[in-house]
């Protein structure tokens, strides 16, 4: 008897600890799961963000430099004409006024004496010993950042801003006979590059400590901030693969995501020694998870304390075996321009008779004809046989029009060896000495077309991979739902029954404070059961597998209707589609897209009515969610990378080979449309019966 009493005393003190211990274990499991799953996902997304950011900034700087080379080279082409110094200077001045990146533009003679320059700066001075002249004579050259030396005093005298640092671009220029005439050069303001960095970083509140730096060939930082990291790690980054985000330790031992990308203008002879480096502390990327963990710890700790205190008070008044309750308590727990002359683009000038007057080296390389043999030849020799003869009439019509430039788009050309070329073209007309000339800029995109075909094959493989990933997601959700239902749900049910039984036995003997705690514990148990049910509904849509998509959508709309009031939710299903079944992955993807669109409309649309329509046949499906709210902003209609809801819908559509469109209706509301199957069948909706209004 005394042994039994000792056991009762042990149970009296041990039993209160069991709910608290189970709650702590569950809380710890959730924290570990969040650390492993959510943390790894945030790390992956942070890596992608750093990689995309450094790639985007590298591309932006490369495009800017490529545009500057094209603009300077176009000015250099004027050296082939009889343009006078004033007119040439005016063209330079006009170009300088188009971009704040230009500080000075000028051209020299073959001895290095500046002949023409913006604002007349340095005209008559010799820059023969300067790197910009020495290297510019050899071809396209880029000079890294340096303080202004020769320009500092002239800029100050003329009342112009004096930049801290300059970058140089220089190109050789030639006369009409192709002889070297000198160098045309431009000085670019370092502040313009710094502005690009700040623009790519965006608002301070959205950066999450993301930093950019532009470095030279020696790894020295010219613009931005270099992360505080050991020299060996910095060298390892510079020697590692470009655009790939990697983890390093800074001088404080904290993990930092770093990626670099070279500045390499496409289709341009310019090869600057610059690289772009992006850095983000891992702690900043994981900040949302840490905030979630803190919140979870706070609420979990409060719940654990409340459970422990309530159990302690109850157990002090109930001295009886708790083996069954103890057993149940132990069972709880589980959760991405044209180029001129010396670049890769062809420039061809023809007169009004269609005969070639200028054929630059790039054109010779693309078409395989020597420039000296092509001057005076008809343009038809560069065209496929079926387009010869009619081209002159088209040129004449353009020459007679008031337009000075016109994009032509995709055209075909023929090389000297008979190979057919895919070209992108634009034409413009100019007047030289009263003579009208037509100028064509042609870009060889034959390789790109091949690459486009390869890209389509890649996209097909990507679609298949996405389909497999979403199929795995569906299986995982089903498995989690089964675990929640068969384990955690059953355990919570048992706890609820036991709590009700215990409460009915001890309520009369409890103090008001204990009864209040008992009431709160009951509410927590009811809330836990409700949350498990909601998780089951979210992970395994009711009726989808058993009754099909229309029935599942009907259940979803009806379930959301009460919480959406006074907003009206309607489901309209075409009569022919009411009893239809589609492949399981198609129905699952369509349901999840409809659920996401409904959630977005309820949260953001500020609408009075949301309508879900379903139409289809055995070989096709058309699902549409419309509302009469404020509509989508312009960046959301295309699905910006940062908007995970729309991106997720597009991924689900891609996985089943469907097409997803997001746009605003004529009345201003948002429209989300999913089309799967034969597009001709889907497009024949006007011949189908009106949608059934019975599914509300």
VOFI-160523 format. One line per 10 residues: number of its first residue (from 1); their letters; for each residue x, y, z of C-alpha. Coordinates in nm, 2 decimals. Layout:
REM VOFI-160523
NUM	A	X:Y:Z | ... .
***
This chain:
REM VOFI-160523
1	XXXXXXXXXX	0.00:0.00:0.00 | 0.28:0.23:0.09 | 0.45:0.13:-0.24 | 0.13:0.23:-0.43 | 0.12:0.56:-0.24 | 0.48:0.62:-0.34 | 0.39:0.55:-0.70 | 0.09:0.79:-0.67 | 0.32:1.05:-0.53 | 0.56:1.00:-0.82 .
11	XXXXXXXXXX	0.27:1.03:-1.07 | 0.15:1.34:-0.89 | 0.48:1.51:-0.95 | 0.58:1.34:-1.28 | 0.24:1.37:-1.46 | 0.25:1.76:-1.47 | 0.58:1.74:-1.65 | 0.46:1.51:-1.93 | 0.26:1.77:-2.13 | 0.53:2.03:-2.09 .
21	XXXXXXXXXX	0.80:1.78:-2.20 | 0.59:1.67:-2.50 | 0.53:2.03:-2.59 | 0.90:2.11:-2.56 | 0.99:1.81:-2.78 | 0.73:1.92:-3.04 | 0.86:2.27:-3.02 | 1.22:2.15:-3.06 | 1.12:1.93:-3.36 | 0.96:2.22:-3.53 .
31	XXXXXXXXXX	1.26:2.44:-3.46 | 1.50:2.17:-3.60 | 1.28:2.12:-3.90 | 1.26:2.49:-3.96 | 1.64:2.52:-3.92 | 1.70:2.24:-4.18 | 1.42:2.29:-4.43 | 1.34:2.66:-4.42 | 1.70:2.76:-4.35 | 1.83:2.55:-4.65 .
41	XXXXXXXXXX	1.56:2.70:-4.87 | 1.65:3.05:-4.76 | 2.02:2.98:-4.83 | 1.93:2.85:-5.18 | 1.72:3.16:-5.25 | 1.99:3.39:-5.11 | 2.25:3.22:-5.34 | 2.02:3.27:-5.64 | 1.96:3.63:-5.55 | 2.33:3.70:-5.52 .
51	XXXXXXXXXX	2.40:3.52:-5.84 | 2.12:3.70:-6.03 | 2.22:4.04:-5.88 | 2.59:4.01:-5.98 | 2.49:3.88:-6.32 | 2.24:4.16:-6.37 | 2.48:4.44:-6.27 | 2.76:4.29:-6.49 | 2.52:4.28:-6.78 | 2.40:4.64:-6.72 .
61	XXXXXXXXXX	2.76:4.77:-6.70 | 2.85:4.56:-7.01 | 2.56:4.70:-7.20 | 2.64:5.05:-7.10 | 3.00:5.02:-7.22 | 2.89:4.85:-7.54 | 2.65:5.14:-7.61 | 2.93:5.39:-7.54 | 3.16:5.21:-7.78 | 2.90:5.21:-8.05 .
71	XXXXXXXXXX	2.82:5.58:-8.00 | 3.20:5.67:-8.01 | 3.26:5.45:-8.31 | 2.97:5.61:-8.49 | 3.13:5.95:-8.43 | 3.45:5.80:-8.56 | 3.28:5.69:-8.88 | 3.23:6.07:-8.96 | 3.61:6.09:-9.01 | 3.56:5.91:-9.33 .
81	XXXXXXXXXX	3.35:6.20:-9.46 | 3.44:6.56:-9.53 | 3.26:6.68:-9.22 | 3.41:7.01:-9.09 | 3.54:7.06:-8.73 | 3.24:7.26:-8.62 | 2.99:7.01:-8.74 | 3.19:6.72:-8.59 | 3.22:6.91:-8.25 | 2.84:6.97:-8.26 .
91	XXXXXXXXXX	2.78:6.60:-8.30 | 3.02:6.52:-8.01 | 2.84:6.78:-7.80 | 2.50:6.64:-7.88 | 2.62:6.29:-7.79 | 2.76:6.42:-7.46 | 2.43:6.58:-7.38 | 2.25:6.24:-7.42 | 2.42:6.08:-7.12 | 2.56:6.20:-6.79 .
101	XXXXXXXXXX	2.83:5.93:-6.82 | 3.03:6.15:-7.07 | 3.28:6.40:-6.93 | 3.48:6.46:-7.25 | 3.48:6.34:-7.61 | 3.75:6.42:-7.85 | 3.94:6.32:-8.17 | 4.31:6.35:-8.25 | 4.51:6.35:-8.57 | 4.77:6.08:-8.64 .
111	XXXXXXXXXX	5.03:6.26:-8.43 | 4.81:6.27:-8.11 | 4.71:6.64:-8.13 | 4.35:6.70:-8.02 | 4.16:6.84:-8.32 | 3.80:6.84:-8.21 | 3.66:6.80:-7.86 | 3.35:6.88:-7.66 | 3.34:7.23:-7.51 | 3.67:7.28:-7.71 .
121	XXXXXXXXXX	3.86:7.13:-7.41 | 4.22:7.03:-7.49 | 4.19:7.13:-7.86 | 4.54:7.19:-8.00 | 4.71:7.00:-7.71 | 4.91:6.68:-7.77 | 4.81:6.36:-7.59 | 5.05:6.15:-7.79 | 5.22:6.02:-7.47 | 4.89:5.93:-7.30 .
131	XXXXXXXXXX	4.77:5.57:-7.28 | 4.44:5.67:-7.44 | 4.62:5.76:-7.76 | 4.89:5.50:-7.75 | 4.65:5.21:-7.69 | 4.36:5.35:-7.89 | 4.57:5.34:-8.21 | 4.59:4.96:-8.18 | 4.21:4.90:-8.16 | 3.92:4.94:-7.91 .
141	XXXXXXXXXX	4.07:5.01:-7.57 | 3.93:5.06:-7.22 | 4.12:5.24:-6.95 | 4.03:5.17:-6.59 | 3.95:5.44:-6.34 | 4.20:5.72:-6.27 | 4.20:6.08:-6.15 | 4.16:6.35:-6.41 | 4.50:6.50:-6.49 | 4.49:6.69:-6.82 .
151	XXXXXXXXXX	4.12:6.77:-6.78 | 4.11:6.89:-6.43 | 4.21:7.26:-6.49 | 4.02:7.30:-6.82 | 3.70:7.17:-6.66 | 3.74:7.40:-6.37 | 3.81:7.71:-6.59 | 3.50:7.63:-6.80 | 3.28:7.60:-6.49 | 3.22:7.23:-6.55 .
161	XXXXXXXXXX	3.20:6.96:-6.28 | 3.53:6.80:-6.21 | 3.49:6.42:-6.14 | 3.69:6.24:-5.89 | 3.78:5.95:-6.13 | 3.75:5.88:-6.50 | 3.74:5.57:-6.72 | 3.86:5.59:-7.08 | 3.73:5.45:-7.41 | 3.94:5.49:-7.73 .
171	XXXXXXXXXX	3.90:5.37:-8.09 | 4.11:5.42:-8.40 | 3.96:5.64:-8.67 | 4.03:5.62:-9.05 | 3.99:5.85:-9.34 | 3.78:5.76:-9.65 | 4.07:5.57:-9.80 | 4.10:5.35:-9.49 | 4.42:5.51:-9.36 | 4.47:5.57:-8.99 .
181	XXXXXXXXXX	4.37:5.92:-8.91 | 4.41:5.93:-8.54 | 4.21:5.83:-8.23 | 3.86:5.91:-8.10 | 3.83:5.89:-7.73 | 3.58:5.95:-7.44 | 3.63:6.00:-7.07 | 3.34:5.85:-6.86 | 3.25:5.97:-6.51 | 3.30:5.72:-6.23 .
191	XXXXXXXXXX	2.99:5.85:-6.06 | 2.78:5.72:-6.34 | 2.90:5.36:-6.27 | 2.84:5.42:-5.90 | 2.49:5.53:-5.99 | 2.44:5.20:-6.17 | 2.55:5.02:-5.85 | 2.30:5.21:-5.63 | 2.02:5.16:-5.89 | 2.07:4.79:-5.89 .
201	XXXXXXXXXX	2.08:4.77:-5.51 | 1.74:4.94:-5.49 | 1.58:5.09:-5.17 | 1.78:5.05:-4.85 | 1.50:4.87:-4.68 | 1.50:4.59:-4.94 | 1.87:4.53:-4.97 | 1.92:4.30:-4.67 | 2.28:4.41:-4.65 | 2.35:4.32:-5.02 .
211	XXXXXXXXXX	2.66:4.51:-5.14 | 2.82:4.55:-5.48 | 3.18:4.63:-5.58 | 3.35:4.69:-5.91 | 3.71:4.56:-5.91 | 4.00:4.58:-6.16 | 4.21:4.30:-6.30 | 4.43:4.30:-5.99 | 4.13:4.26:-5.76 | 4.15:4.61:-5.62 .
221	XXXXXXXXXX	3.81:4.77:-5.54 | 3.74:5.08:-5.76 | 3.38:5.14:-5.67 | 3.16:5.01:-5.39 | 3.26:4.82:-5.08 | 3.49:4.52:-5.04 | 3.37:4.27:-4.78 | 3.59:4.25:-4.47 | 3.75:3.91:-4.54 | 4.10:3.75:-4.54 .
231	XXXXXXXXXX	4.32:3.81:-4.85 | 4.33:3.43:-4.91 | 3.95:3.41:-4.93 | 3.94:3.71:-5.16 | 4.20:3.55:-5.39 | 4.00:3.22:-5.38 | 3.69:3.41:-5.49 | 3.87:3.58:-5.79 | 4.01:3.25:-5.90 | 3.69:3.06:-5.86 .
241	XXXXXXXXXX	3.41:3.01:-6.12 | 3.23:3.33:-6.22 | 2.85:3.40:-6.14 | 2.85:3.11:-5.89 | 2.76:3.21:-5.53 | 2.99:3.07:-5.27 | 3.02:3.08:-4.89 | 3.32:3.25:-4.73 | 3.41:3.36:-4.38 | 3.48:3.73:-4.31 .
251	XXXXXXXXXX	3.74:3.85:-4.06 | 3.48:3.81:-3.78 | 3.42:3.45:-3.88 | 3.07:3.51:-4.01 | 2.94:3.34:-4.32 | 2.91:3.56:-4.63 | 2.77:3.48:-4.97 | 2.99:3.61:-5.25 | 2.97:3.59:-5.63 | 3.16:3.76:-5.91 .
261	XXXXXXXXXX	3.09:3.82:-6.28 | 3.32:3.97:-6.55 | 3.22:4.28:-6.73 | 3.22:4.15:-7.09 | 3.02:4.35:-7.34 | 2.86:4.11:-7.60 | 2.93:4.17:-7.97 | 3.19:4.43:-7.88 | 3.57:4.44:-7.93 | 3.60:4.61:-7.59 .
271	XXXXXXXXXX	3.74:4.39:-7.31 | 3.76:4.58:-6.99 | 3.95:4.42:-6.70 | 3.66:4.48:-6.47 | 3.46:4.24:-6.26 | 3.15:4.29:-6.04 | 3.14:4.13:-5.69 | 2.82:4.09:-5.49 | 2.82:4.01:-5.12 | 2.55:3.94:-4.86 .
281	XXXXXXXXXX	2.59:3.82:-4.50 | 2.42:3.48:-4.45 | 2.27:3.62:-4.13 | 2.07:3.88:-4.33 | 1.94:3.61:-4.57 | 1.83:3.39:-4.27 | 1.68:3.69:-4.07 | 1.31:3.58:-4.16 | 1.38:3.23:-4.02 | 1.54:3.37:-3.70 .
291	XXXXXXXXXX	1.23:3.60:-3.65 | 1.01:3.30:-3.70 | 1.21:3.10:-3.45 | 1.19:3.38:-3.19 | 0.81:3.40:-3.23 | 0.78:3.02:-3.22 | 0.99:3.01:-2.90 | 0.79:3.29:-2.74 | 0.45:3.13:-2.81 | 0.57:2.78:-2.76 .
301	XXXXXXXXXX	0.73:2.87:-2.43 | 0.41:3.03:-2.31 | 0.20:2.73:-2.42 | 0.45:2.49:-2.25 | 0.44:2.69:-1.93 | 0.06:2.71:-1.93 | 0.03:2.33:-1.99 | 0.28:2.25:-1.72 | 0.11:2.47:-1.46 | -0.23:2.35:-1.54 .
311	XXXXXXXXXX	-0.12:1.98:-1.53 | 0.05:2.05:-1.20 | -0.26:2.19:-1.04 | -0.48:1.91:-1.17 | -0.24:1.63:-1.07 | -0.22:1.76:-0.71 | -0.59:1.68:-0.68 | -0.60:1.35:-0.88 | -0.39:1.07:-0.73 | -0.47:0.77:-0.95 .
321	XXXXXXXXXX	-0.28:0.57:-1.21 | -0.21:0.78:-1.52 | -0.05:0.50:-1.73 | -0.30:0.54:-2.02 | -0.26:0.92:-2.03 | 0.11:0.89:-2.00 | 0.12:0.66:-2.29 | -0.09:0.90:-2.51 | 0.13:1.19:-2.41 | 0.45:1.00:-2.51 .
331	XXXXXXXXXX	0.30:0.94:-2.86 | 0.28:1.31:-2.95 | 0.52:1.48:-3.19 | 0.62:1.54:-3.59 | 0.66:1.88:-4.00 | 1.69:3.59:-6.48 | 2.23:4.70:-8.01 | 2.35:4.71:-8.26 | 2.73:4.72:-8.30 | 2.92:4.92:-8.57 .
341	XXXXXXXXXX	3.22:4.88:-8.79 | 3.49:4.73:-8.57 | 3.22:4.53:-8.37 | 3.05:4.23:-8.51 | 2.77:4.42:-8.68 | 2.78:4.50:-9.05 | 2.73:4.86:-9.18 | 2.64:4.89:-9.55 | 2.57:5.22:-9.73 | 2.39:5.22:-10.06 .
351	XXXXXXXXXX	2.30:5.50:-10.30 | 1.95:5.56:-10.44 | 2.03:5.32:-10.73 | 2.09:5.04:-10.48 | 2.47:5.03:-10.53 | 2.70:4.98:-10.23 | 2.91:5.28:-10.13 | 3.04:5.16:-9.80 | 3.11:4.80:-9.69 | 3.28:4.79:-9.35 .
361	XXXXXXXXXX	3.51:4.51:-9.22 | 3.24:4.35:-9.01 | 3.03:4.32:-9.33 | 3.32:4.16:-9.51 | 3.36:3.91:-9.23 | 2.99:3.83:-9.22 | 2.93:3.80:-9.60 | 3.28:3.68:-9.70 | 3.34:3.96:-9.96 | 3.64:4.19:-9.97 .
371	XXXXXXXXXX	3.53:4.55:-9.91 | 3.72:4.68:-10.22 | 3.53:4.44:-10.44 | 3.19:4.53:-10.30 | 3.19:4.91:-10.35 | 2.99:4.98:-10.66 | 2.82:4.64:-10.66 | 2.44:4.61:-10.64 | 2.30:4.52:-10.30 | 2.12:4.23:-10.46 .
381	XXXXXXXXXX	2.44:4.01:-10.46 | 2.40:3.98:-10.08 | 2.04:3.87:-10.10 | 1.88:3.53:-10.17 | 1.78:3.48:-10.53 | 1.41:3.50:-10.46 | 1.45:3.85:-10.31 | 1.67:4.01:-10.58 | 1.51:4.27:-10.80 | 1.23:4.36:-10.56 .
391	XXXXXXXXXX	1.46:4.50:-10.30 | 1.55:4.81:-10.49 | 1.18:4.91:-10.51 | 1.15:4.88:-10.13 | 1.46:5.09:-10.08 | 1.32:5.36:-10.31 | 0.99:5.37:-10.12 | 1.18:5.42:-9.79 | 1.40:5.69:-9.95 | 1.09:5.88:-10.07 .
401	XXXXXXXXXX	0.93:5.85:-9.72 | 0.97:6.12:-9.45 | 1.11:5.86:-9.21 | 1.48:5.88:-9.13 | 1.51:5.54:-8.97 | 1.31:5.21:-8.97 | 1.36:4.87:-8.80 | 1.33:4.60:-9.06 | 1.35:4.29:-8.83 | 1.46:3.95:-8.94 .
411	XXXXXXXXXX	1.60:3.91:-9.30 | 1.81:3.66:-9.49 | 2.14:3.71:-9.66 | 2.39:3.51:-9.86 | 2.76:3.47:-9.80 | 3.01:3.45:-10.08 | 3.03:3.07:-10.03 | 2.65:3.04:-10.07 | 2.57:2.99:-9.70 | 2.23:3.15:-9.61 .
421	XXXXXXXXXX	2.25:3.39:-9.31 | 1.99:3.49:-9.05 | 2.02:3.87:-9.00 | 1.85:4.14:-8.79 | 1.84:4.47:-8.98 | 1.75:4.83:-8.94 | 1.79:5.10:-9.21 | 1.82:5.48:-9.20 | 1.88:5.75:-9.45 | 2.14:6.03:-9.45 .
431	XXXXXXXXXX	2.23:6.31:-9.69 | 2.60:6.37:-9.77 | 2.69:6.66:-10.01 | 2.33:6.67:-10.13 | 2.34:6.30:-10.21 | 2.10:6.07:-10.03 | 2.24:5.75:-9.89 | 2.07:5.46:-9.72 | 2.25:5.30:-9.43 | 2.18:4.94:-9.32 .
441	XXXXXXXXXX	2.30:4.79:-9.00 | 2.30:4.41:-9.00 | 2.36:4.17:-8.71 | 2.44:3.81:-8.78 | 2.21:3.60:-8.56 | 2.26:3.27:-8.73 | 2.43:3.13:-8.42 | 2.16:3.28:-8.20 | 1.89:3.11:-8.40 | 2.07:2.78:-8.34 .
451	XXXXXXXXXX	2.09:2.87:-7.98 | 1.72:2.95:-7.97 | 1.64:2.61:-8.10 | 1.87:2.46:-7.84 | 1.70:2.67:-7.57 | 1.36:2.54:-7.67 | 1.49:2.19:-7.62 | 1.63:2.30:-7.28 | 1.29:2.45:-7.18 | 1.13:2.12:-7.27 .
461	XXXXXXXXXX	1.36:1.94:-7.03 | 1.31:2.20:-6.77 | 0.93:2.15:-6.80 | 0.97:1.78:-6.74 | 1.19:1.85:-6.44 | 0.94:2.09:-6.29 | 0.66:1.83:-6.35 | 0.86:1.58:-6.15 | 0.93:1.83:-5.87 | 0.56:1.92:-5.84 .
471	XXXXXXXXXX	0.47:1.55:-5.85 | 0.71:1.50:-5.56 | 0.55:1.79:-5.38 | 0.21:1.63:-5.42 | 0.34:1.30:-5.29 | 0.51:1.47:-5.00 | 0.20:1.67:-4.91 | -0.01:1.35:-4.92 | 0.24:1.18:-4.69 | 0.25:1.47:-4.45 .
481	XXXXXXXXXX	-0.13:1.48:-4.45 | -0.14:1.11:-4.36 | 0.11:1.16:-4.08 | -0.08:1.45:-3.94 | -0.41:1.26:-3.96 | -0.29:0.92:-3.84 | -0.05:1.04:-3.57 | -0.07:1.40:-3.45 | -0.45:1.42:-3.52 | -0.52:1.10:-3.33 .
491	XXXXXXXXXX	-0.30:1.21:-3.04 | -0.47:1.55:-3.01 | -0.81:1.38:-3.02 | -0.70:1.15:-2.74 | -0.57:1.45:-2.54 | -0.90:1.63:-2.59 | -1.10:1.33:-2.46 | -0.87:1.28:-2.17 | -0.88:1.65:-2.08 | -1.27:1.65:-2.10 .
501	XXXXXXXXXX	-1.28:1.35:-1.87 | -1.04:1.50:-1.62 | -1.22:1.83:-1.62 | -1.55:1.67:-1.54 | -1.40:1.49:-1.24 | -1.22:1.78:-1.08 | -1.40:2.10:-1.18 | -1.59:2.13:-0.85 | -1.28:2.11:-0.64 | -1.08:2.37:-0.84 .
511	XXXXXXXXXX	-1.02:2.73:-0.74 | -1.14:3.01:-0.97 | -0.78:3.06:-1.09 | -0.74:2.69:-1.17 | -1.08:2.68:-1.35 | -0.96:2.97:-1.57 | -0.64:2.79:-1.65 | -0.84:2.48:-1.72 | -1.06:2.68:-1.96 | -0.75:2.83:-2.14 .
521	XXXXXXXXXX	-0.60:2.48:-2.18 | -0.92:2.35:-2.33 | -0.92:2.64:-2.58 | -0.55:2.56:-2.67 | -0.64:2.20:-2.73 | -0.94:2.30:-2.95 | -0.72:2.54:-3.14 | -0.45:2.27:-3.20 | -0.72:2.03:-3.34 | -0.86:2.30:-3.57 .
531	XXXXXXXXXX	-0.51:2.39:-3.69 | -0.44:2.02:-3.78 | -0.77:2.01:-3.97 | -0.68:2.33:-4.16 | -0.33:2.19:-4.24 | -0.49:1.87:-4.37 | -0.72:2.07:-4.60 | -0.43:2.29:-4.72 | -0.21:1.98:-4.80 | -0.47:1.74:-4.94 .
541	XXXXXXXXXX	-0.76:1.92:-5.11 | -1.09:1.75:-5.01 | -1.28:1.56:-5.29 | -1.00:1.62:-5.55 | -0.90:1.26:-5.59 | -1.24:1.11:-5.52 | -1.48:1.34:-5.70 | -1.26:1.55:-5.94 | -1.17:1.91:-6.00 | -1.53:2.07:-6.02 .
551	XXXXXXXXXX	-1.64:1.91:-5.70 | -1.31:2.01:-5.52 | -1.34:2.37:-5.64 | -1.70:2.38:-5.53 | -1.60:2.26:-5.18 | -1.31:2.52:-5.18 | -1.54:2.81:-5.28 | -1.81:2.71:-5.03 | -1.55:2.69:-4.75 | -1.41:3.04:-4.83 .
561	XXXXXXXXXX	-1.75:3.20:-4.89 | -1.83:3.26:-4.52 | -1.49:3.42:-4.43 | -1.50:3.63:-4.75 | -1.83:3.81:-4.68 | -1.95:4.06:-4.79 | -1.74:3.96:-5.10 | -1.93:3.72:-5.33 | -1.76:3.40:-5.45 | -1.90:3.21:-5.74 .
571	XXXXXXXXXX	-1.81:2.90:-5.93 | -1.93:2.85:-6.29 | -1.88:2.51:-6.46 | -1.98:2.44:-6.82 | -2.24:2.16:-6.83 | -2.01:1.93:-7.04 | -1.73:1.96:-6.78 | -1.93:1.89:-6.46 | -1.86:1.51:-6.46 | -1.53:1.52:-6.65 .
581	XXXXXXXXXX	-1.21:1.39:-6.50 | -0.86:1.50:-6.63 | -0.52:1.34:-6.55 | -0.44:1.36:-6.18 | -0.15:1.59:-6.21 | -0.35:1.83:-6.43 | -0.64:1.84:-6.17 | -0.40:1.89:-5.88 | -0.21:2.17:-6.06 | -0.53:2.34:-6.17 .
591	XXXXXXXXXX	-0.68:2.32:-5.82 | -0.36:2.47:-5.65 | -0.35:2.75:-5.91 | -0.72:2.83:-5.85 | -0.66:2.82:-5.47 | -0.36:3.06:-5.49 | -0.56:3.30:-5.72 | -0.86:3.30:-5.48 | -0.63:3.37:-5.19 | -0.46:3.66:-5.38 .
601	XXXXXXXXXX	-0.80:3.81:-5.47 | -0.93:3.79:-5.11 | -0.61:3.95:-4.97 | -0.52:4.21:-5.23 | -0.80:4.28:-5.49 | -1.04:4.48:-5.27 | -1.31:4.33:-5.49 | -1.69:4.28:-5.44 | -1.71:3.96:-5.65 | -1.47:3.68:-5.75 .
611	XXXXXXXXXX	-1.57:3.43:-6.02 | -1.41:3.09:-6.09 | -1.50:2.94:-6.43 | -1.42:2.58:-6.55 | -1.47:2.45:-6.91 | -1.32:2.16:-7.09 | -1.33:1.83:-7.26 | -1.13:1.50:-7.22 | -0.84:1.66:-7.41 | -0.84:2.01:-7.28 .
621	XXXXXXXXXX	-0.91:2.23:-6.98 | -0.97:2.60:-6.94 | -0.97:2.75:-6.58 | -1.02:3.12:-6.51 | -1.03:3.33:-6.19 | -1.16:3.69:-6.24 | -1.24:3.96:-5.99 | -1.38:4.32:-6.02 | -1.11:4.47:-5.79 | -0.82:4.70:-5.84 .
631	XXXXXXXXXX	-0.63:4.48:-6.08 | -0.27:4.38:-6.11 | 0.02:4.63:-6.12 | 0.22:4.63:-6.45 | 0.51:4.44:-6.30 | 0.28:4.16:-6.17 | 0.11:4.10:-6.50 | 0.44:3.94:-6.62 | 0.51:3.78:-6.29 | 0.81:3.95:-6.15 .
641	XXXXXXXXXX	1.07:3.72:-6.00 | 1.02:3.84:-5.64 | 0.64:3.76:-5.65 | 0.64:3.40:-5.54 | 0.26:3.35:-5.58 | 0.25:3.42:-5.95 | 0.58:3.25:-6.01 | 0.45:2.94:-5.83 | 0.14:2.93:-6.05 | 0.36:2.96:-6.36 .
651	XXXXXXXXXX	0.57:2.67:-6.24 | 0.27:2.45:-6.18 | 0.14:2.54:-6.53 | 0.48:2.46:-6.69 | 0.49:2.13:-6.51 | 0.17:2.01:-6.69 | 0.25:2.17:-7.02 | -0.02:2.44:-6.98 | -0.02:2.81:-7.05 | -0.09:3.06:-6.77 .
661	XXXXXXXXXX	-0.18:3.42:-6.84 | -0.22:3.71:-6.58 | -0.37:4.04:-6.70 | -0.63:4.30:-6.62 | -0.97:4.29:-6.77 | -1.13:4.58:-6.96 | -1.32:4.67:-6.64 | -0.99:4.69:-6.44 | -1.01:4.37:-6.24 | -0.75:4.09:-6.24 .
671	XXXXXXXXXX	-0.78:3.78:-6.46 | -0.58:3.46:-6.40 | -0.63:3.21:-6.69 | -0.50:2.85:-6.72 | -0.52:2.67:-7.06 | -0.42:2.30:-7.09 | -0.45:2.07:-7.39 | -0.51:2.13:-7.76 | -0.50:2.51:-7.81 | -0.73:2.50:-8.11 .
681	XXXXXXXXXX	-0.99:2.32:-7.90 | -0.94:2.57:-7.61 | -0.97:2.86:-7.85 | -1.31:2.74:-7.98 | -1.49:2.84:-7.66 | -1.73:3.06:-7.85 | -1.89:2.75:-7.99 | -1.95:2.59:-7.65 | -2.25:2.62:-7.43 | -2.26:2.90:-7.17 .
691	XXXXXX	-2.11:2.82:-6.83 | -2.35:2.67:-6.58 | -2.46:2.92:-6.31 | -2.57:2.64:-6.08 | -2.23:2.59:-5.92 | -2.24:2.89:-5.67 .
***
